[in-house]
Amino acid sequence: MSGVKIAQRKEKCENCTKQCNKKQGEDGANSGPESEEVNGQLIEGPRLLLSSCLSCDGCLSDEETLKISQQNLEEVERVLALNKKCDASKHKVVVASVCPQSLPFFAVQFGLDINEAAHKLCSFLKSIGVKFVFDTTVAAGFSILETQKEFIQRYRRRHHDSQALPMFTSSCPGWIRYAERVLGSVVTPHLCTARSPQQIMGCLVKDYFSEQQKLSPERIYHVVVAPCFDKKLEAVREEFYNSLLETRDVDCVLTSKEIYRLMQKRKISVEELGSVPLDHLQGEGGGVALMRHDGRGSEGFLEHVFKHMAKEVFAVDVQEITYKTLRNRDFQEVTLEKDGETLLQFAAIYGFRNIQTLVHRMKKGRLPYQLVEVLSCPGGCLSGRGQAESEAGGRVDKGLVQQMEEVYVSLPVRLPELNPVLNKLYQDWLHGPDSDQASKLLHTEFKGQSQSNTQPPHMEW
């Protein structure tokens, strides 16, 4: 990197830090001490919250900024408008994939049960020009199964591979960005390599579904509706871009609120929308039966891996998982004991204050867990800022989150290994669960370089 670029980055980071600290001071958001000791040095001034840092574009490259700037309603509306003007042979087939954690938001806003809300949302999306609307639960099932498989492999090599355990879940892009850019090689070897549900859905749409429809992948414009802004960051990662076809697995991520605001902008009421069932990836007739996976408002990686591991390795059938709350509701652990011996110890750790404790304990060699489900949003995916943030003050609307949790748990649970669609796709699309194709399309890798000097010394994370 040239001296000019280094100077520009230094100036940008220092200015960003000052501005964030100033803003937090004005907003009264910083309740921490005015000084703290870091690496033996006393750091003066208020601390910068990592949650604020990750939502800022101060450290993004110009290229990243450009890519993320295209992740908005205006870009989707531009594609839809072009479809109306251009020749049909040049149309982009617009496909929308809706995360299951987004559906409770629409159910609460519409005042309907979750299945009817999904049908109304599908009706709205198709009324504006979306051709197909899918639910991403199948993609999440792939991600869970691959995570289970990888954990067992890591567990079996734990005695001769110091980086095998603990394994950290990797579906949260805010956590991944922080792990790569700040924590570096201390943490990245421990990240599960299974792709997130969003990016597996991208492969399903651009690889499997495009072939079923006899379309070239670049002819499809794939939109994901998600509860979290950080999913936009994930969509623009370079490993999810096909340079040969010049297309991304996910072209645009819109948050639940962005879709809802589009409905308001177009003055479309719920009452005037029809009830249109979601589409099947495999083209079957009839509506999709909405299901969910175990878990507290997220995809339930911890619960599925825990139960699977208990049964497959220790021959213990766990029906119900009991969480033990440690520091707070977002720092919980579960254990499997047999004959007085602790066989498994997992943790669910949400929010960056708890992630701080997690990494600190890991560096000190005092982390007892074999697997940790890590999410950057306190409360998990249902609390994503793309749908749970209150209209006033920028804080999470706890009442809304509670309503969404109640709606979410009303969905029936199905184990991914018992899903016939998944089993069929493993064979028809991936040529078997242990094939090279499965490894290529269902897994990714993370950058392990240390980025420690990108973290201001007084940042609280």
C-alpha positions in Angstrom: 0.0 0.0 0.0 1.4 3.4 -0.9 2.3 6.0 1.7 -0.6 8.2 0.4 -3.2 5.5 1.0 -1.8 4.7 4.5 -2.1 8.4 5.4 -5.6 8.6 3.9 -6.7 5.5 5.9 -5.1 6.8 9.1 -6.8 10.2 8.7 -10.1 8.5 7.9 -10.0 6.2 10.9 -9.0 8.9 13.3 -11.7 11.2 12.0 -14.3 8.4 12.1 -13.4 7.6 15.7 -13.6 11.2 16.7 -17.0 11.7 15.0 -18.4 8.5 16.5 -17.3 9.4 20.0 -18.6 12.9 19.6 -22.0 11.5 18.3 -22.3 9.0 21.2 -21.5 11.7 23.7 -24.2 14.0 22.2 -26.7 11.2 22.1 -25.9 10.0 25.6 -25.3 6.5 24.3 -22.0 6.1 26.0 -22.3 5.0 29.6 -18.8 3.7 30.0 -16.0 5.2 32.0 -14.0 8.2 30.6 -10.8 6.2 30.7 -9.7 2.6 30.7 -6.5 0.5 30.8 -5.7 -1.3 27.5 -2.4 -3.2 27.1 -0.9 -1.3 30.1 -1.8 2.1 28.8 -4.5 4.4 30.2 -6.8 5.4 27.3 -8.6 8.7 27.8 -12.0 9.6 26.4 -15.3 7.7 25.7 -15.2 4.3 24.1 -16.4 3.5 20.6 -19.1 0.8 20.5 -18.3 -1.9 17.9 -22.0 -2.1 17.0 -21.8 1.5 15.9 -18.5 0.9 14.1 -19.8 -2.0 12.0 -22.8 -0.1 10.9 -20.5 2.8 9.7 -18.9 2.8 6.3 -15.8 4.6 7.5 -13.5 1.6 6.9 -15.1 0.4 3.7 -13.1 0.5 0.5 -14.5 2.6 -2.3 -15.3 -0.6 -4.2 -17.2 -2.0 -1.2 -19.1 1.3 -0.7 -20.2 1.2 -4.3 -21.4 -2.4 -4.1 -23.3 -1.8 -0.9 -24.8 1.4 -2.2 -26.5 -0.8 -4.9 -28.2 -2.9 -2.2 -31.4 -0.7 -2.0 -34.9 -0.3 -3.1 -34.0 2.1 -5.9 -31.9 -0.6 -7.5 -34.6 -3.2 -7.3 -37.2 -0.7 -8.7 -34.8 0.2 -11.5 -34.6 -3.5 -12.5 -38.4 -3.8 -12.4 -38.8 -0.7 -14.4 -36.4 -1.9 -17.1 -38.4 -5.1 -17.4 -41.4 -3.1 -18.3 -39.6 -1.2 -21.0 -37.3 -3.7 -22.6 -37.9 -6.6 -24.9 -39.0 -9.8 -23.1 -35.9 -11.6 -24.2 -33.8 -9.1 -22.3 -35.9 -9.3 -19.1 -34.3 -10.1 -15.8 -36.3 -12.8 -14.0 -36.7 -11.3 -10.6 -36.6 -13.9 -7.8 -37.2 -13.1 -4.1 -36.1 -15.3 -1.2 -37.6 -14.5 2.2 -35.8 -15.4 5.4 -38.1 -17.2 8.0 -37.1 -14.6 10.6 -38.6 -11.8 8.4 -42.0 -13.4 8.2 -43.0 -12.7 11.8 -42.3 -9.0 11.2 -44.9 -9.0 8.4 -47.3 -11.1 10.5 -47.2 -8.5 13.2 -47.5 -5.5 10.8 -50.4 -7.1 8.9 -52.2 -8.4 12.0 -52.3 -11.9 10.5 -51.1 -15.3 11.3 -47.7 -16.1 9.8 -48.9 -18.3 6.9 -51.5 -15.7 5.7 -48.9 -12.9 6.1 -46.5 -14.9 4.0 -49.2 -15.2 1.3 -50.0 -11.5 1.4 -46.3 -10.7 1.1 -45.9 -13.0 -1.8 -48.9 -11.4 -3.4 -47.4 -7.9 -3.0 -44.0 -9.0 -4.4 -45.6 -10.6 -7.5 -47.8 -7.5 -8.0 -44.7 -5.3 -8.5 -43.0 -7.7 -10.9 -41.3 -10.4 -8.9 -41.7 -13.7 -10.8 -40.9 -16.3 -8.0 -41.0 -16.0 -4.2 -39.2 -18.6 -2.1 -38.8 -19.3 1.6 -35.1 -19.9 2.6 -35.8 -22.7 5.2 -34.5 -25.3 2.7 -31.2 -23.4 2.4 -31.0 -23.1 6.2 -31.5 -26.9 6.4 -28.4 -27.4 4.2 -26.4 -25.1 6.3 -27.4 -26.9 9.5 -26.7 -30.3 8.1 -23.2 -29.2 6.8 -22.5 -27.6 10.2 -23.4 -30.8 12.0 -21.2 -32.8 9.7 -18.2 -30.4 10.1 -18.6 -30.3 13.9 -18.3 -34.1 14.2 -15.2 -34.1 12.0 -13.6 -31.4 14.1 -14.6 -33.2 17.3 -12.9 -36.4 16.2 -9.6 -34.7 15.3 -9.6 -32.4 18.4 -6.7 -34.3 20.1 -4.2 -33.7 17.2 -5.5 -30.4 15.8 -5.4 -27.4 18.2 -7.6 -25.4 15.9 -10.4 -28.0 15.6 -12.3 -26.7 18.6 -14.0 -24.6 19.7 -16.0 -24.2 16.5 -17.9 -21.0 16.0 -21.0 -20.7 13.9 -20.5 -18.6 10.8 -24.0 -17.5 9.5 -23.9 -14.0 11.0 -22.1 -11.5 8.7 -21.5 -8.9 11.4 -19.6 -11.5 13.5 -17.7 -12.8 10.5 -16.7 -9.3 9.4 -15.4 -8.6 12.9 -13.6 -11.9 13.2 -11.8 -11.4 9.9 -11.0 -7.7 10.1 -10.1 -7.4 13.8 -9.5 -10.8 15.4 -7.9 -12.4 12.4 -6.1 -15.8 12.6 -6.8 -16.1 16.3 -10.4 -16.9 15.5 -10.9 -17.5 11.7 -9.6 -21.2 11.8 -12.3 -21.9 14.3 -15.1 -20.6 12.1 -17.4 -23.2 10.6 -17.0 -23.3 6.8 -20.6 -24.0 6.0 -22.1 -21.2 4.0 -24.9 -19.2 5.6 -28.5 -19.9 4.6 -28.6 -16.7 2.5 -25.6 -17.7 0.4 -26.7 -21.3 0.0 -30.0 -19.9 -1.2 -28.1 -17.9 -3.7 -26.5 -21.1 -5.0 -29.8 -22.8 -5.2 -31.3 -20.0 -7.2 -28.4 -19.2 -9.5 -27.2 -22.8 -10.0 -30.0 -25.3 -9.4 -33.2 -23.2 -10.1 -31.7 -21.4 -13.1 -30.9 -24.8 -14.7 -34.5 -26.0 -14.0 -35.8 -22.9 -15.7 -33.3 -23.2 -18.6 -32.0 -19.7 -17.8 -28.5 -18.5 -17.6 -27.7 -17.3 -14.1 -27.1 -13.7 -15.1 -30.7 -13.6 -16.4 -31.9 -13.9 -12.8 -32.0 -11.0 -10.4 -32.0 -12.5 -6.9 -33.4 -10.4 -4.0 -33.2 -11.6 -0.4 -35.6 -10.2 2.2 -33.7 -10.4 5.6 -34.1 -9.0 9.1 -30.5 -7.6 9.2 -28.6 -4.8 7.4 -25.3 -6.8 7.7 -26.7 -9.3 5.2 -25.9 -6.7 2.5 -22.2 -6.9 3.5 -22.3 -10.7 3.0 -24.0 -10.5 -0.4 -21.1 -8.4 -1.9 -18.3 -10.7 -0.7 -16.0 -11.5 -3.7 -16.2 -15.3 -3.2 -19.9 -15.1 -4.0 -19.4 -13.4 -7.3 -19.0 -15.3 -10.6 -16.6 -13.2 -12.6 -17.1 -15.4 -15.7 -20.9 -14.8 -15.9 -20.6 -11.4 -14.1 -23.3 -12.3 -11.6 -23.7 -12.6 -7.8 -25.4 -15.4 -6.0 -27.5 -12.7 -4.2 -27.9 -9.5 -6.3 -29.6 -7.4 -3.6 -30.6 -7.7 0.1 -33.5 -5.7 1.3 -34.5 -5.6 5.0 -38.0 -6.4 6.1 -38.7 -2.7 6.8 -37.5 -1.7 3.4 -40.1 -4.0 1.8 -42.7 -2.7 4.2 -41.9 0.9 3.3 -42.1 0.1 -0.4 -45.7 -1.1 0.3 -46.4 2.2 2.1 -44.8 4.2 -0.7 -47.0 2.5 -3.3 -50.1 2.9 -1.0 -50.9 -0.8 -1.1 -53.0 -2.0 1.8 -53.0 -5.5 3.1 -56.8 -5.8 2.5 -56.4 -5.3 -1.2 -53.8 -8.0 -1.6 -54.7 -11.5 -2.6 -53.5 -14.7 -0.9 -50.7 -16.2 -3.0 -48.7 -19.2 -1.8 -45.0 -19.2 -2.0 -43.3 -21.1 -4.8 -41.5 -24.4 -4.7 -37.8 -24.6 -5.9 -38.6 -27.8 -7.7 -41.7 -26.4 -9.4 -44.3 -28.6 -7.7 -47.9 -27.3 -7.6 -49.6 -26.2 -4.3 -48.3 -23.9 -1.6 -45.2 -24.4 0.5 -45.9 -25.5 4.1 -44.0 -23.1 6.3 -41.7 -24.7 8.9 -39.0 -23.6 11.2 -35.9 -25.0 12.8 -35.3 -25.2 16.5 -33.8 -22.2 18.1 -34.6 -18.9 19.9 -35.6 -16.8 16.9 -32.6 -17.7 14.8 -31.8 -20.8 12.7 -31.0 -23.0 15.8 -27.5 -24.2 14.9 -26.6 -24.9 18.5 -29.7 -26.9 19.2 -29.5 -29.0 16.1 -25.8 -29.7 16.4 -26.2 -30.5 20.1 -29.0 -33.0 19.6 -27.3 -34.6 16.6 -24.0 -34.9 18.4 -25.6 -36.4 21.5 -27.4 -39.0 19.5 -24.7 -39.9 16.9 -21.6 -39.9 19.1 -22.9 -40.5 22.6 -26.1 -42.5 21.9 -28.1 -40.0 24.1 -31.5 -38.9 22.7 -32.1 -35.3 23.8 -35.6 -34.2 23.4 -35.5 -30.8 25.1 -32.5 -28.5 25.6 -32.2 -26.7 28.9 -30.4 -23.4 28.7 -28.5 -22.0 31.7 -28.3 -18.2 31.7 -24.9 -16.9 32.7 -24.1 -13.2 32.3 -27.5 -12.4 30.7 -30.2 -13.7 28.4 -27.7 -13.4 25.5 -25.0 -15.5 27.2 -26.3 -19.0 27.8 -24.9 -22.5 27.8 -26.1 -26.0 27.5 -24.4 -29.2 28.7 -24.7 -32.9 28.1 -23.9 -35.1 31.1 -23.8 -38.8 31.5 -22.7 -40.8 34.5 -21.4 -37.7 36.2 -19.2 -36.8 33.2 -19.7 -33.6 31.1 -19.7 -34.8 27.5 -20.7 -31.6 25.7 -20.7 -28.0 26.6 -22.1 -25.5 24.1 -22.9 -21.8 24.4 -25.1 -19.2 22.6 -23.5 -15.8 22.7 -25.3 -12.8 21.2 -24.3 -9.2 21.0 -20.8 -7.7 21.0 -20.5 -7.1 24.8 -20.8 -10.9 25.2 -18.5 -11.6 22.2 -15.9 -9.5 24.0 -16.1 -11.9 27.0 -16.0 -14.9 24.6 -12.8 -13.9 22.8 -11.1 -12.7 26.0 -11.7 -16.1 27.6 -10.5 -17.9 24.5 -7.3 -15.9 24.4 -6.7 -16.7 28.1 -7.3 -20.4 27.4 -10.4 -20.5 29.6 -13.1 -21.3 27.1 -14.8 -24.6 28.0 -17.1 -24.8 25.0 -16.7 -27.1 22.0 -19.2 -25.1 19.9 -20.5 -21.5 20.2 -23.4 -20.0 18.3 -22.3 -16.4 17.8 -24.7 -13.7 16.6 -23.9 -9.9 16.6 -27.5 -8.8 17.3 -28.5 -9.1 21.0 -31.6 -11.3 21.0 -30.7 -13.1 17.8 -31.9 -12.7 14.2 -35.5 -11.7 15.1 -34.0 -8.6 16.7 -32.1 -7.6 13.5 -32.0 -3.8 13.1 -33.6 -4.1 9.7 -36.9 -4.9 11.3 -36.8 -4.5 15.1 -35.5 -1.0 15.4 -38.0 1.4 16.8 -39.1 4.4 14.7 -37.9 6.8 17.4 -34.5 6.8 19.0 -32.9 4.0 17.0 -33.3 1.4 19.7 -34.8 -2.1 19.5 -38.5 -2.1 19.9 -38.8 -4.8 22.7 -42.6 -5.0 22.4 -42.3 -5.8 18.7 -39.6 -8.4 19.2 -41.7 -10.1 21.8 -44.6 -10.2 19.4 -42.4 -11.6 16.6 -41.0 -14.3 19.0 -44.6 -15.4 19.8 -45.4 -15.6 16.1 -42.2 -17.4 15.2 -42.6 -20.2 17.7 -46.1 -20.9 16.3 -44.5 -22.5 13.2 -44.0 -26.2 13.4 -40.5 -27.5 13.7 -39.0 -30.0 11.3 -35.5 -31.6 11.5 -33.6 -30.9 8.3 -32.5 -34.5 8.0 -36.2 -35.5 7.8 -36.9 -33.0 5.0 -37.5 -35.0 1.8 -36.8 -31.9 -0.4 -33.3 -31.6 1.1 -32.6 -35.3 0.6 -33.7 -35.1 -3.0 -31.6 -32.0 -3.7 -28.5 -33.6 -2.2 -28.9 -36.3 -4.9 -30.3 -34.4 -7.9 -28.4 -31.1 -7.5 -25.2 -32.0 -5.6 -24.7 -35.7 -6.7 -24.5 -36.8 -3.0 -23.9 -35.3 0.4 -20.1 -36.0 0.3 -19.5 -34.9 -3.3 -17.1 -32.3 -4.6 -20.1 -30.3 -5.8 -21.5 -30.3 -2.2 -18.2 -29.1 -0.8 -17.9 -26.4 -3.5 -21.4 -25.0 -3.2 -22.2 -25.5 0.4 -18.9 -24.3 2.0 -16.7 -21.3 1.9 -13.5 -20.0 3.5 -12.6 -17.0 5.6 -9.6 -14.7 5.5 -7.2 -15.3 8.3 -4.9 -12.3 8.1 -4.6 -10.3 11.3 -6.2 -6.9 11.1 -5.5 -5.9 14.7 -4.4 -2.4 13.9 -7.8 -1.5 12.3 -9.3 -1.5 15.8 -9.0 1.8 17.7 -7.3 1.0 21.0 -10.2 2.4 23.0 -12.9 0.5 21.2 -15.4 -1.4 23.3 -16.5 -4.6 21.5 
